[in-house]
Amino acid sequence: MPNFISRLLTWLCLLLGLAGSGAAGYWVKLETDTHEYHQFVSYSKEIKQEIKARLEIQALGQLDDILLIYTVIYILQITRKTIYQFD
């Protein structure tokens, strides 16, 4: 009978150790996944801000081009009116 109790306690300790190792592994995986998820979200926000800034800069550049075109057209209209006045 003592041999049976000894073997039972050995198996219980082994199973308890296995369960503890599994729980610890799961906890580490969960913590790692959570950290990586938050890091991914942070990087995504940074990239989104950089893209938004570049698009705004490009839009301002296009706006400057449009203003330049309208300025040239306005100058050409004034020049044309001036030329026709002297004809």
C-alpha positions as CSV (number, residue, x, y, z in Angstrom):
1,M,0.0,0.0,0.0
2,P,2.8,2.5,0.7
3,N,4.1,1.9,-2.7
4,F,0.8,2.8,-4.2
5,I,0.5,6.1,-2.2
6,S,4.1,7.0,-3.2
7,R,3.4,6.3,-6.9
8,L,0.1,8.3,-6.7
9,L,1.8,11.3,-5.0
10,T,4.6,11.1,-7.7
11,W,2.0,11.2,-10.5
12,L,0.0,14.0,-8.8
13,C,3.2,16.1,-8.5
14,L,4.1,15.5,-12.1
15,L,0.6,16.4,-13.3
16,L,0.6,19.5,-11.0
17,G,4.0,20.5,-12.5
18,L,2.7,19.9,-16.0
19,A,-0.4,22.0,-15.3
20,G,1.7,24.8,-13.8
21,S,4.1,24.8,-16.7
22,G,1.1,24.9,-19.2
23,A,-0.5,27.8,-17.3
24,A,2.8,29.7,-17.1
25,G,3.4,29.2,-20.8
26,Y,-0.1,30.4,-21.6
27,W,0.3,33.4,-19.4
28,V,3.6,34.3,-21.1
29,K,2.1,33.9,-24.5
30,L,-0.9,36.0,-23.6
31,E,1.4,38.8,-22.2
32,T,3.6,38.7,-25.3
33,D,0.6,38.8,-27.7
34,T,-0.9,41.7,-25.8
35,H,2.4,43.6,-25.8
36,E,2.9,43.0,-29.5
37,Y,-0.7,44.0,-30.3
38,H,-0.3,47.3,-28.5
39,Q,3.0,47.9,-30.2
40,F,1.4,47.2,-33.6
41,V,-1.4,49.7,-32.8
42,S,1.2,52.3,-31.8
43,Y,3.2,51.7,-35.0
44,S,0.0,51.9,-37.1
45,K,-1.0,55.2,-35.5
46,E,2.5,56.6,-36.3
47,I,2.4,55.4,-39.9
48,K,-1.1,56.8,-40.2
49,Q,0.0,60.2,-39.0
50,E,3.0,60.2,-41.3
51,I,0.8,59.4,-44.3
52,K,-1.7,62.0,-43.3
53,A,1.1,64.6,-43.0
54,R,2.5,63.7,-46.4
55,L,-0.9,63.9,-48.0
56,E,-1.5,67.3,-46.4
57,I,1.9,68.5,-47.7
58,Q,1.1,67.2,-51.1
59,A,-2.3,68.8,-51.1
60,L,-0.8,72.1,-50.0
61,G,1.8,71.7,-52.9
62,Q,-1.1,71.1,-55.3
63,L,-2.9,74.1,-53.9
64,D,0.2,76.3,-54.5
65,D,0.4,75.0,-58.1
66,I,-3.3,75.8,-58.6
67,L,-2.8,79.3,-57.2
68,L,0.2,79.8,-59.4
69,I,-1.8,78.7,-62.5
70,Y,-4.6,81.1,-61.6
71,T,-2.1,83.9,-61.0
72,V,-0.5,83.3,-64.4
73,I,-4.0,83.2,-66.1
74,Y,-4.9,86.4,-64.3
75,I,-1.7,88.1,-65.5
76,L,-2.2,86.9,-69.0
77,Q,-5.8,88.3,-69.0
78,I,-4.5,91.7,-67.8
79,T,-1.8,91.6,-70.4
80,R,-4.3,90.7,-73.1
81,K,-6.6,93.5,-72.1
82,T,-3.7,95.9,-72.0
83,I,-2.6,94.9,-75.4
84,Y,-6.1,95.2,-76.8
85,Q,-6.4,98.7,-75.3
86,F,-3.4,99.9,-77.3
87,D,-4.6,98.4,-80.6
